[in-house]
Amino acid sequence: QVQLVESGGGLVQPGGSLRLSCAASGTIGSINGMGWYRQAPGKQRELVAIIADGGTSNYADSVKGRFTISRDNAKNTVHLQMNSLKPEDTAVYYCNAEIRLFWGTPRDYWGQGTQVTVSS
């Protein structure tokens, strides 16, 4: 089985920074794309940033220039450095990964989510 665990969320004032981390563990054969999504109360879950196994990344327009996604393939981890945070960034952030188990077919896995609150 595969499990994704997020960490690094918390309360921060506007203009501050946070670094989210997500570690995948279990019977992993390989990990393709990894990414971060977020969901605010009463709203749909939205894509924040994604990164391919080769390092190519893409971002939502609302976070370009402020957030940076990175990954460590040797440790099966993905990170999201969030700078210049705004109140509208407040949400539960979820880690997502496309993982192929040994002799299996690639499928999406999700973490439990970590709360990010930006408020003064």
N, C-alpha and C positions, 0 to 999 in steps of 0.2 A: 504494500500500500504506500501511497504518497501523501505527505503532509506539507503544507506551506504555513509558516509562522511569521507574522509581521511584528515589528517592534519599532520604537522611536517616536511614537505619537505623543501628544501632550498639549498643554496650554502655552501659547506664546503671544506676545503683543504684536500689533501691526508693525511691519518692517523687520521682524525677527526672522530667525532661521530654524529649521528642523531637518533632521536626516532620518528618513525611514529606511528600514532594512527588512528583507524577506529571505528566509532560508528554506530551501526545499530539502526534504529528507525522505528516505524510504527506498523502495525497490526501483530506482531510477535507471533507465537505460540511457536516455539522453534528453536534454531540454532544448526546445527550439526557441520560440519567442517568449519573452517575459514582459510584464507590464504592470502599471498601476492604474487603478480606477478609483473613483470616489463617488460617494452618494450623500447628499445633504438631506435633512429631514423633509419629507414630502416631495422629493424630487427623484428622478430616474438616475440610475447609475451611469456615469459617463467616463470615457477614456481620458486619462491624464497624460500618460507617456508609455511608449513601448520600445523595446530594444530586441533586435534579432541576435542569434547566437554569434554572428560575425561582428556585431558591434553597431550596426546601423540602427539609428534611433529616430523617433518621430514624436511630436508633442502636440497637445491641444493648443489652439491659438491663445487661449487665456493664460497659459503658463509659459509660453516661449520667452526665453531670455531671463527667466527667474528660476525655473526648475531644471535639474540635470539628472538624467537616468544613467546608471552604470551597472555593470554586472561582473561577477567573478566566477567564471565557469568552473574553475577548480574546486570552489566551495559551494557551488550551486546556489548562489545568492544574487539578489538584485537590490539596488539602492536607489533612493530618490532624494537628492539634495534639494531642499526647498528654501529659497532665499526671497527676501522682500515680500514676506507673506502679507496677504490682505484678508480682511474679514470674510470676503466671499470664498476664500479657500477652505473655510470651515466645513468639514465633512468627515465621514468615516472613509478611510482609505483602504482599499483592498488590493492585495497582490494577486496576480494571475500569471499562470505559466502553462505553456503547451508542452506536455511531457509524454515521452514514450517509455513505457515500462519494457523490460527485457522481453523480447518476442511479442510485444504488444503494438497496438495502434495508437498514434498520438491523440491526445485528448486534453481538454482544458481542466485545470485544477485551480481552486480559489482558497485564499487564506481567510481567516476569521474576521479580519478588519482591525484597524487601529484608529482611534479617534484623534483628529487634529482640530483644535479650537484656536482661532485667531481672534483675540479680543483684548481691549484695554481695560 
